[in-house]
Amino acid sequence: MPSRPILEIIGDRGFHSAKPSISVRAVAHHLKEFNAGAVLVIDEESGSLLGICTERDLTFKVLAEGLDANVTTVGEIMTHDPQTISPDKPFGHVLHLMFEGGFRHMPVVDPQGRPIGVVSARDALGLDMLKFRDELEFRENVTEIL
């Protein structure tokens, strides 16, 4: 599974995005509502990726610093120019980059720098869960045979 292209991992699932002028309170509400861990901040005119705002950004850059979530914009606290990956790269490559960089989300962009999805650490957990399920089924089959 780590050799599968990222495009197969993200499929056609959507991703969460925001304009840089939106308040961090609105972004936090959106993340909570959709049980998401990050939003991609996108330039309204070009559609290109400006940054990423994660739940950690909200915690460390807003809450811990005592900023007003109603007036602070996501553009002020986002991670600017995050590391990205193209959709043709293998899933194992993005996992390696995320591990080395210490982050849990990586935007997937097209050749023009426009986002087409996000790979999350949850995607790796999903693969582990599939392997775990397969192993449990195998063990149940062996038990039945014995």
C-alpha positions in Angstrom: 0.0 0.0 0.0 2.8 2.5 0.6 3.7 2.3 -3.1 0.2 3.4 -4.2 0.1 6.9 -5.7 -1.3 9.6 -3.4 -4.1 10.3 -5.9 -5.5 6.9 -5.1 -5.3 7.6 -1.4 -7.1 11.0 -1.6 -9.4 9.8 -4.4 -12.1 12.3 -5.0 -12.8 13.3 -1.4 -13.0 17.0 -0.8 -10.8 19.1 1.4 -11.5 22.1 3.6 -10.4 25.5 2.5 -10.6 29.1 3.6 -9.8 32.6 2.4 -7.0 34.3 4.3 -9.4 37.0 5.6 -11.6 34.6 7.5 -11.5 34.8 11.3 -9.8 32.0 13.2 -13.0 31.5 15.2 -14.9 30.7 12.0 -12.1 28.3 10.9 -12.2 26.6 14.4 -15.9 26.2 14.2 -15.6 24.7 10.7 -12.9 22.2 11.8 -15.1 21.2 14.7 -18.3 20.9 12.6 -16.6 18.6 10.1 -14.2 16.8 12.5 -11.3 18.0 10.4 -7.7 18.7 11.4 -6.7 21.4 8.8 -7.9 23.8 6.3 -6.0 24.9 3.2 -5.8 28.7 2.8 -6.3 29.6 -0.8 -5.7 32.8 -2.8 -9.2 33.8 -4.1 -8.0 35.1 -7.5 -5.5 32.4 -8.6 -6.8 29.5 -6.6 -3.2 28.8 -5.5 -2.2 27.5 -2.1 -1.1 30.2 0.3 -0.8 28.2 3.5 -2.4 25.7 5.8 -4.0 26.2 9.2 -4.2 23.2 11.5 -5.7 22.6 14.9 -2.2 23.0 16.3 -1.9 26.5 14.7 -5.1 27.5 16.4 -3.9 26.1 19.8 -0.3 27.4 19.8 -0.6 30.6 17.8 -4.0 31.9 18.9 -5.1 30.3 22.2 -1.6 30.1 23.8 -0.7 33.6 22.7 -4.0 35.1 24.0 -5.1 36.4 20.6 -8.7 37.4 19.9 -10.2 34.6 17.7 -12.9 36.9 16.4 -10.5 39.5 14.9 -7.4 37.4 14.2 -7.5 36.1 10.6 -6.4 32.8 9.4 -4.0 34.5 7.1 -2.2 35.9 10.1 -1.6 32.6 11.8 -1.5 30.0 9.1 1.7 28.2 8.2 2.8 30.0 5.0 4.1 28.1 2.0 3.8 24.6 3.5 5.6 21.7 2.0 3.4 20.1 -0.7 3.5 17.0 -2.7 2.3 16.1 -6.2 -0.5 13.5 -6.6 1.7 11.0 -8.6 4.2 10.4 -5.7 3.9 7.2 -3.7 2.0 7.3 -0.4 5.1 6.0 1.4 7.0 9.1 0.2 4.5 11.5 1.8 4.5 9.5 5.0 8.3 9.8 5.1 8.2 13.6 4.5 5.5 14.1 7.2 7.5 12.1 9.7 10.7 14.0 8.9 8.9 17.3 9.0 7.0 16.6 12.1 3.6 17.5 10.7 0.3 15.6 10.3 -1.1 17.1 7.1 0.4 17.7 3.7 -1.4 19.5 0.8 -1.5 17.8 -2.5 -1.2 20.3 -5.4 -1.4 20.2 -9.1 1.5 21.5 -11.3 0.1 25.0 -11.1 0.2 25.0 -7.3 -3.5 24.7 -6.8 -4.6 22.3 -4.1 -6.4 19.1 -5.0 -6.5 17.4 -1.6 -4.8 16.8 1.7 -3.0 13.7 3.0 -3.4 13.3 6.7 -1.8 11.1 9.3 -5.3 9.5 9.6 -4.8 8.1 6.1 -1.9 6.0 7.4 -4.0 4.9 10.4 -6.6 3.8 7.9 -4.1 1.5 6.2 -3.0 0.1 9.5 -6.6 -0.6 10.4 -7.1 -2.5 7.2 -4.0 -4.6 7.8 -5.2 -5.2 11.4 -8.6 -6.3 10.1 -7.1 -8.6 7.6 -4.9 -10.2 10.3 -7.8 -10.7 12.6 -9.8 -12.4 9.8 -6.8 -14.6 9.1 -6.5 -15.6 12.8 -10.2 -16.4 13.0 -9.9 -18.6 9.9 -6.9 -20.4 11.4 -8.8 -20.9 14.7 -11.7 -22.4 12.9 -9.4 -24.8 11.0 -7.7 -25.9 14.2 
